[in-house]
Amino acid sequence: MASTGGKIDDATAEISTDIIDSNHELSEPKPNQTEASLEGASQLVFFLPWPPNAHRRAIDMGSSGEVEEKLQRPLLGDGGEGHGVSGQLESILSDESLPWARRMWAATAVEMRLLLRLAAPAVLVYMINYLMSMSTQIFSGHLGTLELAAASLGNTGIQVFAYGLMLGMGSAVETLCGQAYGAHKYDMLGVYLQRSTVLLMATGIPLAVLYAFSRPILVLLGESPEIARAAAVFVYGLIPQIFAYAANFPIQKFMQAQSIMAPSAYISAATLVVHLVLSYLVVYQFGLGLLGASLMLSASWWVIVAAQFVYIVTSRRCRLTWTGFSVLAFSGLPEFFKLSLASAVMLCLETWYFQILVLIAGLLKDPEMALASLSVCMTISGWVFMMSVGFNAAASVRVSNELGAGNPKSAAFSVVVVTVMSFVLSVIISLIILLCRDYISYIFTDGEDVAAAVSKLTPLLVLTLILNGIQPVLSGVAVGCGWQAFVAYVNVGCYYIVGIPLGCLLGFYFDLGAAGIWSGMIGGTLMQTLILVWVTFRTNWNREVEEAMKRLNKWEDKTPLLAD
């Protein structure tokens, strides 16, 4: 190893010197990797070392002490750009002068730092935003069991349909912006943001009409008139939230594609504090009840949207990706809509799946108790699920950036690391919830009957959380690769052809109630997770790089937004 010691300093020094400048400038476009650098990358990194004919980058790794010392330096600058680190990760994975174990150790250290810088703020954003909805449900639940059931049905059964649709359509921005950013086509990010916002705002109009007629729709679906009436009042206050979603998700994905995560976390945290105080006053002190609670939730989402947009317009970190409003936002909408629709179908089928459980539970013999107990479990599941969604975002950004930059080995390696991290955290949280199974429901309601029902359902909740530690992350990989249409087909088969019918069979025919419905639906989730694991394992990452290049060339507008 003595002969290799001299070159590690140059290679690893670039990890810090290319990126950590506090006034970081976006790097100039670099030529794509040659085809030789892609050889052997169709294998996932489980099977490293790479074949002897794999391209060898001109770096050598020095002593382990040198590697560890260099890896202690920041990997991402204040601007969040990781192009330099991305190239170094590909170099480490391609270098065969090192033993497999040392190469994996160095690459894992690099990748974990990248992922933590991405995932930690993203997890905070999603969990804090979900806490706003969760706190609104808690405030409503302490008004009474009927109010808890109504808020659960409105928030978990109705509102989440709009959430899934808007977030899903916004995932098109995640795919295109992530790959464009990796390929240094910065000017296209702002155009993609605006196109997506136009489409989502238009989509919000029919959704608002559905919200306005939520009461007869719920009655038509078989919900009791009393619960439907109260839920409709709650849903009316959520109509402004639809259009906040339409603006928020494209903005959020636009920032995530550039690895700009922390500002959204700060904004969401500050908004949550204000939301909690004002919601308490509106619901209890001013006596506005369910309508006041939902209106405050809508207002809080608009605060987040406004603050994030101000950041984009004023921040130097977005100066090359946001160049102002452009008429190009209204061009190519039909084709953009197709990708957005595929993204929406993929995520909606996923997001709506367990919300259908809540709607079906309203048809059981004791709908009020079933809805109350399931809503507590679903709210906890949804909150923990936001952690996985944060890893989903990190996986999507890492994979799309690496594919856009022509780094197949780095993309494959990132998939492994982020999946393991998310799974381990979900297992830890599941164990904590299992230990607290007899007490968690008292956060939402004072009813002892509800607490007993929740305790019985907790083992199913734990199984759901463990599966959610893997499945959303692999969905993020799918978004990063642009596989939305394929995953949509998988979701239809696993969720709606297997999971829901099996759940209804167990719940109604075998009279297992809510536990039976949930058990059947967990079976569908398990099937979908296994399919995604297999498909990801078999992925040819060389081909994915080529597909990313084709996609960028197809979507790139010929009119430049930046002067030469």
N, C-alpha and C positions, 0 to 999 in steps of 0.2 A: 504493500500500500504506500510505501514511501514515494514511489514514482508518481502517485496520484495526488499527493498532498498539496502540491502547489497551485492546482487549478481550482480547488474548491473555493478559495477566497474570492476569486473573480466571479464565479458563478453565484455564490450565495450572497455576495455583497450587493449584486443587482437586485436581490429580493427587497433590500431596504432602500438602496440609493435611488432606484427607479420610481419608488412609490411614496416614501414617507414625507416628502416635502410638504409642509403645512399649507403652502400656497400652490398646491400641485396643479400642473397644467396637463390637460388631456394629451396623451402621447400621439405622435404622428402615426398615420396608418402604416402598418408593417405588411410586407408581402405574406401571402398565405403559405402555409407549410407545403412543401413538395409532397408528391405522392409517396416518395420513399419514406417520409417521416410517418406515414400512416400505416405502414406494413405491420401486421401482427396485432393491430388494435382491435380487430373484430372480437378478440377474446376479452372477456372481463378480467379484471386484475386479479381474480382469484387464482389464475393460472400463470402468473408471473413466476420466473423470469420469462421475458419475451423470447420469441424464436431467434436463432442466431442471425437470421437475415434482417432482423428489425433494424431500422435506422438508428445509428448511434450518434448522439449529440456530442459536441466537442467540449464536454465538461467531465471532470473527474471529482470524486467525492473524497475529501480528506478525512482526517480523524473524526471520530464521533464527537469529541469535545468541540471541534471547530464547527461541526454541523449544528450542534445544540446551541452554541453561542450565537451563531448567525440567525438561527430560527427564533431566537428571543426577540429579534427586532420586529417592529410593526410590519405587517404584510400589506395593509391597505392604508393609503394616505387619507387625509381628511376628505378628499373628494370622493373616496370610495372606489376609485378605479383600481382594478386588479390585473391589468393586462400584463405587466411585467412579471408578477407572481405566476400568472397563468402559464406563461412561457417557461418559467423555471420549473414548475411542476411537471410539465411535459418532458423537460430535459431530464429531470430526476428519474421519471418512470421509464425513459428510453435508454438510460445509461446502463450498460452491462458490465462495466468495470467493477461494480459493487456487488457484494452478495445480496441475494434476494431480500433477506431480513433487514439489512441496513437501508436498502432502497425503499422498502415499505415503511420503515420507521421515519425516514426523512420525509417521504411523500405524505404520510399520515399527519405529521406535525404541520406541514404546510397547509394541507387541505382542512384540517380541523380549525386552524386559525382563520382561514377564509370563511368557512361555514359559520363559525361562531360570530364573526363580525356581521354576517348576513342574517343568520337564523335568530340570534338573541333579540335584536330589535324587532324583527318580523313577528316572532312569537309574542313579544310584549304588545305590539300593535293589535294583533288579532285577539289576544286574550283580553286586553283592556276594552276593545270595542265590543267584544261579547259580554264583558262585565256590565257595560251600559245596559244592554238588553236584559241581562240577568238581574241587575239591580231593579230595573223597572218591573220585572216579574215579581221580585221579592216584595217591593212596596205594594204592589197590587194584591199579592197573596195574603198580606197581613190585614187586608180589608175584610177577608172572609174566604171560605172555601169556594164559593161560587165565583168570586172575583179571581181567585187563583186559577180555576179551571178556564175562565173566560180569557184571561191574559195569556195562559199557556196555549190555548187554542188559537188565539189571535197572533201571538208572537212566534210560537213554534209551528203551528199548523198552517197559518196564512202568510205571515210576513216573510217567513223563510223561503217561500216560493219565489218572491221577488228578489230576495237576497241571492239565492242560487242562480237565478237567471242573469242578474246583473253581474255577479262575480264571474260567472261562466263566460259571458260575452266579453268581459274585460280581460279574460285570459288570452284572447287573441293579441292584445297589446303585449302581454308577457312574452309570448312566443316571438313575435316580430321584433319588438324593441330589444329583447335579450340577444337575439342573433345579430341584429343590426349593430348593436353596441359592441359585441365581440368582434365584428368585422370592421369596426371603426367608421361605420356609416352614420355618424352622429346626427346629421341633419334630418334623417327620416324619423327619429323618435318623436319629435313634436308633432309631425303630421299624423303618425299613428295614434297618438294621444287624442288629437282633435277629431279624427275620423270615428274613433270608438265612442267618444262622448256624444257626437251627433247621433249615432245609431242607438245608443243606450237611452238618450233623452226621448227619442221617438218611440222606443219600446216601452218607456214608462207610461205613456198616455193610455194604451189599452189596459195596462196593469192598474192604473188609478181607477178606471171604470169598474174593473172587477172588485177592487176594494170597496167601492161605493155600494156594490150590490152583494157584499159579503154575507149579510144576514140571510137572504133567501137562498144563497148558494149553500150555506152551512145547513140550513133546514133541509134542502134538497138532498144533501149528502147523508142525512139521517141523524144529525145532531139534535139534541133536545131544544125546543124553542127558547127556553129560559137561558141556556148557555149561549145559544146562537145570538140572542138579543144583546147580551152583555159583551160577547166577543166582538160584535159589530161595532159597538161604541168604541172599544179599544182600537179596532182596525181603522176607523175613520181618522184618528189622530196620527196614523202612520202613513197617510197618503203623501205628505211632504217628504217623508223619508225615502220614498221610491226614487225621487229625482236627485236626492242627495247621493244615493247609491250610484246613480247614472253618472254623476260627476266624480265621485270618490274613487271608484275602482280603476278607471283608466289612469287617473293621477297616481294612484298607489302603484300600479304595475309599471308605469313610466319611471317612477323613482326607483323601484326595486330593480329594474333592468340595469340601472347604473350603479347598483349596490349602495344606494342612498337610503338607509333604513332608519337611522337614529332620529332625524327630525320628525318623522311620522310618529315614532314612539313618544317623544316629548310632547307633541301636540295632543296625542290621544290621552296621555296621562293627565295633562292639565285639564282637558275637557271632561274627563271622568270625574275629577274632583268637583268641578262646577256642576256637573249633571247630578251628582248625588245630593248636593246641598239644595239645588233648585227643585229636584223631584220630591224631596221630603217636604219642602214648603208647599209645593203645588198640590200634592196628594193629601197631606194630613192637615196642614195649617189653613190652606185656602179651600179645602174640601172639593177639589175638582175630580177626584176619583180616577177611574180608568181612563177617561178622555184626557185629563191633565197629565197623567203618567205617560201616555203614548205621544202626546204633543211635545213634551219635554225631550223624549227620545229623538224625535224628528229634528228638533232644534239643535240638539247636541251634534248630530251627524252633519248638519249644515255648517256648524262652527269648525269641525274638522276639515271639511272641504275647503272653506274659505282660507283657513290658515295654511293648508298645504299648497294651495294655488299661489298665495302670496310668497311662500318660500320659493317655489319654482321660478316665479317671475323675477325675484330680487336676488337669488343666490348665484354666485359665480360658478358654482358646481354644475349648474344647468345651462350655462351661457351658450354652449355649442349645440345642445340638444333642444332647447326652447328658443326659437327665434321669432316668436310672436305668432299671432293668428294668421292663417293662410287659407286662400281659396282652395288649395289642394286638399283640404280636409273634406271637401264635398266631391272629390273625384275618386273614382274607383270604389264607390260605396257598395255596389252589388257584390263584387268579388270579396271585399273586406267583410261584408255581411255573412258570406258563406263560411269563412273561417270562424267568425264570431259565433255563428249559429252552431257549428260543430263543437266549439269550446263550451257553449252554453248547454248543449244537450249532454255532453260528457259530465259536466259538473252538476247540472240540475238533477240528472238521474241519480247521482251520488248523494247530493245534499237533500233531495226530497225523500229519499228512501226511508230514513228513520222518522221523518216528519209524517209520512203516511201511517206509520205505526201509531202515532198520536191520534190521527183521524179515525183509524180503525178501532182504536180503543174506546172511542166515543160511542161505538155500537154495542159494547158489551152490556151485561146485565146491570152493573152498577157503574154507569158512565162517569159520574162525578168522582168517585174514588179512583177508578182506573185512570182517568185523565190527570188527577192530582198526583198520584204516585208516579206515573210514567213521566209526567212533565218535570218532576224533580230529578228523576234519573236522566232524562234527555237534556235537561239544562246543565247538569254536571258533566254529562258526556260531551255536550256541545262546547263547554268551556275548556275541557281538557283537549278536545278535538282541535281547538284553535292553536294549541301547541304544535300539533302535527301539521296544521295548515301553515304555520310559520316555517317549519322544515320543508313543507311543500314548496313555499315561495323560494327558499334558499336553494333547494334542489333545482327548481326551474331556472333560476338565474344562473347558477353554476353551469348546468348542462347546456343551456342555450348560449351563454357566453363562450364556453369552450368549443362548442360546435361551430359557432360563427367565426372563432379564431382559428379553426382548423386543428384542434387538439383532441383527437379521439381518445387517447389514453387517459388524459385528465378528466374527460367527461365520464368515462366508465368508472374511474377510481372514485370520483365524487359521488356517484350513485351508491357505491358500497358504503362509504364513510357516513353519509348523511342518513342512510337507512338504519345503520347500526346505532347511531346516536339517538335517533328518534325512538327506536324500539326499546332501548335500555331505559330511557326516561319514562316511557309509557308504562313499563313494567313496575318501576319504582312508585309512580303515582297510583297505579292500580292497587298495589299492596297497601298503601296508606288509606285509600278509600275503603278497602275491604276491612281494615281494622276499625274504621269509624262508621261502619254500616248502620249501627243503631242510633246514630246521632245526627247524621248529615241532613236529614229532612227538616230538622228544627230550624235550620237557616231560613227555610222558605215558609213554613207554617207551624202552628202550635199543635196541630191535630195529632193525637197519638195513633189513631187508626192509619193515617197516612204514613207515619213513621214506621209502623209495623210492615205495611205493604212495601215501602221502599227497601227495608232491610231484606225482605225476601227476594227482591229483584236485583239486589246488589251483585250477586255472582254473575248474572248476565251482563250487568253494567261493566264489570271487570273484564270479561271476555271481549266486549265491544271495544274497550279502551286499548287492550293489547293489540287487537287487529288494526285499530286506528293508528297505532304506532308505525305501521308498515304501509298500509294501503294508500293514505293520502300522499305520502312521500313519493311512492311510485307513480301516482297520478301527476305529481309535479314534474317528474322525469318525462312523463308523456307530453306534458305541456311544453317543456323545454325542447323536446324533439319534434313537436308538431303532430303527435299521434292522436289528436283529439277524437277524430272520427272512429278510429279503431276502438278506443276505450269506450266510446259511447255504445258501440255494439256489444262489447263485453258487459257493460253495465245493464243493458236491457235484458240480456240473457240471464245473468246471475241474479240480479235484483228483482226483476219484474216477471220473469218466467219461472224462476225457481224460488227465490226468497219469500216474496209476498204470498203466493199461493200456498207454500208450505206453512208459513206463519198462520194464515187464516185457517188451514186445515187443523193445525194443532190447537189454535185458540178457540175455535168455534165447534168443530166436529168432535174433537177429543176433550172439549170443555176445559182446556188448560188456561183460559183467560189471557191476561196480558203477558204472562210468562211464556205461554205457548206461541203467541204471535211474535214476540221478540226472539224466541229460540229459532223459529223458522227463518227469520230475517238475518240472524247471525250466520246461519248456514249459507245464505246467498253471499254475504260479505266474505266469508272464508273462501268460497269458490272463486270470487273475483280476485282476492288477494293472491291466491295460488297461481292464477292465470297471469297476472301482472308480473309476479316474480319470475315465472318461466319465460315470458316474452322478453323481459329486461335482461335476463341471464343469456338469452340467445341472440341478443342484438348485435348486429354488425356495425360497429361504431365508425368504421371507415365510410360505409355507405351513408350513415347519418350525417357525416360532415359534408358529403357531396350533396345530399338533399337540402341541407341548410343553405349551401351556396346557391342552389337552384331557386330556393324559396326567396332568398334575398334579391336575386336578380329579377325575379318575377314581380316582386312587390315594390322595387325601387322606382320612384318617379324619375322621369328624365329631366325635369326642371329642378335645378339645384336651389336649395333654400339659402345656402351660404355663398357669398361671393368668393370667387377664386382668388 
